[in-house]
Amino acid sequence: MTMPAMHNLASHPAFASGQDCAAFAAALMQARQTILPKRLGEPAPTPTQLAQILASAAHAPDHGQLLPWRFVQVPAAARPALAEAFGQALQERDALATPEQLAQAREKAFRSPVLLLVVVDLACGDPEIEAGERMVSAGCAVQNLLLMATALGFGSALTSGKALSSAPLRTLFGLAAGQQALCFVNIGSVVSPKRARIRPAPSTYLDLLDVQARPSAQP
């Protein structure tokens, strides 16, 4: 089957050959690394850059075109409310949390210039499309965001924690019963670089199915 020209990156004017395309993709993926929110600062992406970053998510695989995920941006004006939700969530988990621990939980709401909550809908659309597929779609959308942020020169990180499943946070974001807060995406300029970590080689996570080595099924 011949791939349509519109899906063939090698035919795009930005690339002289398929090799150039592959080299660019490899360089972009290798450049992406997790930069913790405390290492992110201003300047934030401009509205145009943020629109580019968000638009990249639309190219994630989406079985049945359910659009089972969405992003909720937390602007500066909403950070105090998020901080309060973080504090309440900690108090629900630990009634003996100290004032210092509560302050630390609240402070997390103010890190990184751009903060997005990733929400996955496990109940929308076709019930035959399982939760795992919806999660994979959301993961691909998030990776697209991270790669586009990297391409634009910004650092990024995913953050999560027990507060994501707490009643205060779910109430703040108006999450329905079938919706799950997956993680936060943090984006900003890298103010404190870190050394890149060593990535695993394909041989450490690739297996070959050998049907000859499998025991025969019993009748």
KAPE-V204766 format. One record per pair of residues at least 6 apart in sequence whose ideal C-beta (glycine too) atoms are under 8 Angstrom apart, sorted by the first residue. I is the first residue (numbers start at 1). J is the second residue. If there is no record, write none. Layout:
# KAPE-V204766
i-><I,I>
j-><J,J>
This chain:
# KAPE-V204766
i-><5,9,9,9,10,10,10,10,12,15,15,28,28,28,29,30,31,32,32,32,32,33,33,33,33,34,34,34,35,35,35,35,35,35,36,37,37,37,37,37,37,37,38,38,39,39,39,39,39,39,40,40,40,40,40,40,40,40,40,40,40,40,41,41,41,41,42,42,42,43,43,44,44,44,44,44,44,45,45,45,45,45,45,45,49,49,50,50,52,52,53,53,53,53,53,54,54,56,56,56,56,57,57,57,57,57,57,58,59,60,60,60,60,60,60,61,61,61,62,62,63,63,63,64,64,64,66,66,66,66,66,66,66,67,68,68,68,68,68,68,68,68,68,69,69,69,69,69,69,69,69,69,70,70,70,71,71,71,71,71,71,72,72,72,72,73,73,73,74,74,74,74,74,79,79,79,80,81,82,82,82,82,83,83,83,83,83,84,84,85,85,85,85,85,85,85,86,86,86,86,86,86,86,87,87,87,88,88,89,89,89,89,89,89,89,90,90,90,90,90,91,91,92,92,92,93,93,94,97,105,108,109,111,112,112,112,112,113,113,113,114,114,114,114,115,115,115,116,116,116,116,117,117,117,117,117,118,118,118,118,118,118,118,118,119,119,119,119,119,119,120,120,120,120,120,120,121,121,121,121,121,122,122,122,122,122,123,123,123,123,124,135,138,142,142,142,142,145,145,145,146,146,146,149,149,149,150,153,154,154,154,154,155,155,155,155,156,156,156,156,157,157,158,158,158,158,159,159,159,160,160,160,163,164,164,164,165,165,169,170,173,175>
j-><11,15,18,21,17,18,20,21,21,21,24,147,150,151,147,199,150,146,147,150,156,155,194,196,197,156,157,158,155,156,157,190,193,194,157,108,111,112,157,159,186,188,111,192,155,190,191,192,193,194,111,112,113,155,156,157,186,187,188,189,190,191,113,188,189,191,113,188,189,113,189,50,113,114,187,188,189,53,113,114,149,152,154,187,152,154,114,187,148,152,145,148,149,152,187,71,145,144,145,147,148,69,71,141,142,144,145,141,144,137,138,140,141,143,144,136,137,140,68,137,129,133,137,125,126,129,121,124,125,126,129,134,137,124,120,121,122,124,125,129,134,137,138,118,119,120,121,134,137,138,141,182,118,119,121,116,117,118,119,145,185,116,117,119,173,114,115,116,82,109,115,116,117,109,110,115,109,172,109,115,169,172,106,107,108,109,110,106,168,109,163,166,168,169,171,172,105,106,108,109,163,168,169,102,105,106,166,168,105,162,163,166,167,168,169,97,101,102,105,163,97,102,166,167,168,162,166,101,105,163,159,115,186,157,186,187,188,187,188,189,185,186,187,188,184,185,186,145,184,185,187,173,181,183,184,185,138,141,142,181,182,183,184,185,173,175,179,180,181,182,134,135,138,179,180,182,134,176,178,179,180,131,134,178,179,180,176,177,178,179,178,182,182,158,182,183,185,156,185,187,156,158,185,155,156,187,156,189,187,188,189,190,187,188,189,190,185,186,187,188,185,186,183,184,185,186,183,184,186,182,183,184,169,181,182,183,180,181,181,181,181,181>
